[in-house]
Amino acid sequence: MTNNSQTYFSSIAGQWDEIRSGYFTEHMRDAAIAKTHLPENAVVADIGSGTGFVAAGLASKAAKVYGFDASTEMLAVAARNLEKFPNVELKQASGDSIPLPDATLDGIFANMYLHHAPDPLTAIREMARLLKPGGALCITDLDTHDHEWQREQMADLWLGFERDDIRRWFAEAGLSEIDVDCAEGTCEACGPDGEVEPLSIFVALGRKR
Ligand SMILES: C[S@@+](CC[C@H](N)C(=O)[O-])C[C@H]1O[C@@H](n2cnc3c(N)ncnc32)[C@H](O)[C@@H]1O
């Protein structure tokens, strides 16, 4: 995690749930989770789990949910948000070094984390490492955009991604059945002058061979 990102997320952890609600809805989250067709008693992880939005959506659909995030402040809010789910375990970790053995997970989810990863391919390879054969990786993030202010205001390292790059990185990480499609909705970023700027979001799916 970069210093900027660390500073940003430690300062807004208490407000993240409200900020996030303008970016990503429960409907979009649940539609993305449904696309992965998790097996019974799935063991899954939410990478860059923040305050636990995706982990909360997974808790009733999986036997065990890990949430990994670099920010202790975001994890502290997540612990409060998720206290009613005994099957959720939160841990501090960098996304490029997750403390789990190879091939332990049936599904991995990362919502709005990849544009904070210093090296997106390394982050995707690390997620692929954790998947069992047949396990699904589901990344939801922004398509490329030109809102430079998001680097300054939200510590974004990447102004979204080209879908072809995501397809290529998934393939390079050893994933198959790759599908990158539109999320069920757009997100609405509030720019520095208060204007609302819609941003398009993709859902990327791949399966470990
Ligand atoms: C935009 S927030 C998204 C949070 C959550 N996934 C959600 O949907 O609300 C990005 C999260 O990624 C975390 N993060 C950023 N860089 C990271 C890294 N290198 N390793 C692990 N977590 C990271 C931040 O601390 C933050 O909680």
The ligand as an SDF file (V2000), in Angstrom:
LIG
                    3D

 27 29  0  0  0  0  0  0  0  0999 V2000
  -11.7030    1.8260   -2.5520 C   0  0  0  0  0  0  0  0  0  0  0  0
  -11.5140    0.9020   -1.0700 S   0  0  0  0  0  0  0  0  0  0  0  0
  -12.6200   -0.4480   -1.3510 C   0  0  0  0  0  0  0  0  0  0  0  0
  -13.0200   -1.1440   -0.0820 C   0  0  0  0  0  0  0  0  0  0  0  0
  -14.0460   -2.2700   -0.2210 C   0  0  0  0  0  0  0  0  0  0  0  0
  -13.5770   -3.2940   -1.1320 N   0  0  0  0  0  0  0  0  0  0  0  0
  -15.4070   -1.7750   -0.6380 C   0  0  0  0  0  0  0  0  0  0  0  0
  -15.9560   -2.2740   -1.6310 O   0  0  0  0  0  0  0  0  0  0  0  0
  -15.9620   -0.8910    0.0340 O   0  0  0  0  0  0  0  0  0  0  0  0
   -9.9050    0.1670   -1.3370 C   0  0  0  0  0  0  0  0  0  0  0  0
   -9.4050   -0.6530   -0.1520 C   0  0  0  0  0  0  0  0  0  0  0  0
   -8.1960   -1.2980   -0.5510 O   0  0  0  0  0  0  0  0  0  0  0  0
   -7.2660   -1.2260    0.5150 C   0  0  0  0  0  0  0  0  0  0  0  0
   -5.9190   -1.2960   -0.0650 N   0  0  0  0  0  0  0  0  0  0  0  0
   -5.3000   -0.3670   -0.8240 C   0  0  0  0  0  0  0  0  0  0  0  0
   -4.0970   -0.8100   -1.2070 N   0  0  0  0  0  0  0  0  0  0  0  0
   -3.9630   -2.0480   -0.6650 C   0  0  0  0  0  0  0  0  0  0  0  0
   -2.9500   -3.0370   -0.7110 C   0  0  0  0  0  0  0  0  0  0  0  0
   -1.8210   -2.8430   -1.4000 N   0  0  0  0  0  0  0  0  0  0  0  0
   -3.1390   -4.1870   -0.0530 N   0  0  0  0  0  0  0  0  0  0  0  0
   -4.2840   -4.4170    0.6430 C   0  0  0  0  0  0  0  0  0  0  0  0
   -5.2940   -3.5240    0.7220 N   0  0  0  0  0  0  0  0  0  0  0  0
   -5.1230   -2.3540    0.0630 C   0  0  0  0  0  0  0  0  0  0  0  0
   -7.5540    0.0930    1.2090 C   0  0  0  0  0  0  0  0  0  0  0  0
   -7.0850    0.1070    2.5420 O   0  0  0  0  0  0  0  0  0  0  0  0
   -9.0740    0.1590    1.0900 C   0  0  0  0  0  0  0  0  0  0  0  0
   -9.6970   -0.4230    2.2090 O   0  0  0  0  0  0  0  0  0  0  0  0
  1  2  1  0
  2  3  1  0
  2 10  1  0
  3  4  1  0
  4  5  1  0
  5  6  1  0
  5  7  1  0
  7  8  2  0
  7  9  1  0
 10 11  1  0
 11 12  1  0
 11 26  1  0
 12 13  1  0
 13 14  1  0
 13 24  1  0
 14 15  1  0
 14 23  1  0
 15 16  2  0
 16 17  1  0
 17 18  1  0
 17 23  2  0
 18 19  1  0
 18 20  2  0
 20 21  1  0
 21 22  2  0
 22 23  1  0
 24 25  1  0
 24 26  1  0
 26 27  1  0
M  CHG  2   2   1   9  -1
M  END
$$$$
